[in-house]
Each structure stands twice: as structure tokens, then as C-alpha cells.
């Protein structure tokens, strides 16, 4: 029982080591969290659509001339390209809005 009390009295330092390149998570506000999540979602979406595109290309190569498999692979490639276009268009629109109105949507800085 005494060991448990001694362990409970010790504090655990969750701050990253100095010079590690990681920031202190206690300094993050809602703006930074939203900014990081939006950026992360854009990156993950682009990576997912890229891999769907590659998998569709592999399916097309492996279809062996079968009409239905070739058509399914073509549809998958088309869907992946449309998804990539949507992701990059959304990113470009946010940059255009930031340029015209001096508002960086991804970092939530209002030109200050």
C-alpha cells in the first residue's frame, strides 16, 4: 500500500523533451486544433485518393481484357481522379479566399 502512495505522489512530466521539435500540447487552442485537423484531413484525403488511383490502375492491368473488370477498374480510376480534383479544388478555393479577403482559412488568421 505504501508503494502505491509513493507512486501516486510522483508527478509525470508530459512535456516533450527540449529540442525534440514537438510543441507543448497545453499551448494549443481551438484555432490551432481546427487548423491542424483541416490540414490533416486534406493530406489524408489526397493520399487515400492517390492509392485508390494506383489500385484501380493495377486492377486494370490485371483484368486480362475482361470487359467487366476493365470497366470496374476504369470507374475506380475515374472516381479517384474526381476525388483528387475535389480535394485540390477545395484547397485552391481556400487559398483564393485568403488572397482576396486577406483571411487564411486554414490557419484562422484574419490578416493581423
C-alpha positions in Angstrom: 0.0 0.0 0.0 2.8 2.4 0.8 4.3 1.7 -2.7 1.1 2.8 -4.3 1.0 6.0 -2.2 4.6 6.8 -3.2 3.8 6.2 -6.9 0.8 8.4 -6.7 2.8 11.2 -5.2 5.3 11.2 -8.1 4.4 13.6 -11.0 4.7 12.6 -14.6 6.1 15.2 -16.9 4.2 15.0 -20.2 6.1 17.9 -21.8 8.2 17.0 -24.8 12.0 17.0 -24.3 13.7 20.2 -25.2 15.0 20.3 -28.8 12.7 17.4 -29.9 10.8 19.5 -32.4 7.4 18.8 -30.7 5.4 21.7 -29.3 3.8 21.7 -25.9 0.2 20.4 -26.3 -1.0 22.6 -23.4 -0.5 25.7 -25.6 -2.8 24.6 -28.3 -6.1 26.5 -28.6 -9.2 25.6 -30.6 -7.9 27.6 -33.6 -4.7 25.6 -33.8 -6.6 22.3 -33.3 -9.0 23.1 -36.1 -6.2 24.3 -38.4 -4.2 21.1 -37.8 -7.3 18.9 -38.4 -8.2 20.6 -41.6 -4.7 20.2 -42.9 -4.6 16.6 -41.8 -7.9 15.8 -43.5 -6.7 17.3 -46.7 -3.4 15.3 -46.6 -5.2 12.0 -45.7 -7.8 12.5 -48.4 -5.1 13.2 -51.1 -3.2 10.1 -50.0 -6.3 7.9 -50.0 -7.4 9.0 -53.4 -3.9 8.5 -54.8 -3.8 4.9 -53.5 -7.3 4.3 -54.9 -6.0 5.5 -58.3 -3.0 3.2 -58.1 -5.1 0.2 -57.1 -7.5 1.0 -60.0 -4.5 1.0 -62.4 -3.3 -2.3 -61.0 -6.8 -3.8 -61.4 -6.9 -2.6 -65.0 -3.6 -4.2 -65.8 -4.7 -7.4 -64.1 -8.1 -7.5 -65.7 -6.7 -9.5 -68.6 -9.0 -7.9 -71.1 -12.2 -8.9 -69.3 -14.8 -6.3 -70.2 -16.5 -6.1 -66.8 -13.2 -6.0 -64.8 -11.8 -3.4 -67.1 -14.9 -1.3 -66.8 -14.9 -1.6 -63.0 -11.2 -0.5 -62.9 -11.9 2.4 -65.2 -14.8 3.5 -62.9 -12.5 3.3 -59.9 -9.8 5.4 -61.6 -12.4 7.9 -62.6 -13.7 8.1 -59.1 -10.2 8.6 -57.7 -9.4 11.3 -60.1 -12.7 13.1 -59.3 -11.9 12.8 -55.6 -8.4 14.2 -56.1 -9.8 17.1 -58.1 -12.3 17.9 -55.4 -9.7 17.8 -52.7 -7.3 20.1 -54.6 -10.1 22.4 -55.7 -11.2 22.8 -52.1 -7.6 23.7 -51.1 -7.3 26.1 -54.0 -10.6 27.8 -53.1 -9.4 28.3 -49.6 -6.2 29.9 -50.9 -8.2 32.1 -53.3 -10.5 33.3 -50.5 -7.4 34.0 -48.4 -5.8 36.0 -51.2 -8.9 38.1 -52.0 -10.1 38.8 -48.4 -6.8 38.5 -46.6 -8.2 35.7 -44.5 -6.2 32.5 -44.1 -9.0 29.9 -43.5 -6.6 27.1 -42.9 -4.7 28.9 -40.1 -7.6 31.1 -38.9 -5.5 34.2 -39.0 -7.5 37.3 -40.0 -4.8 39.3 -41.6 -3.3 40.5 -38.3 
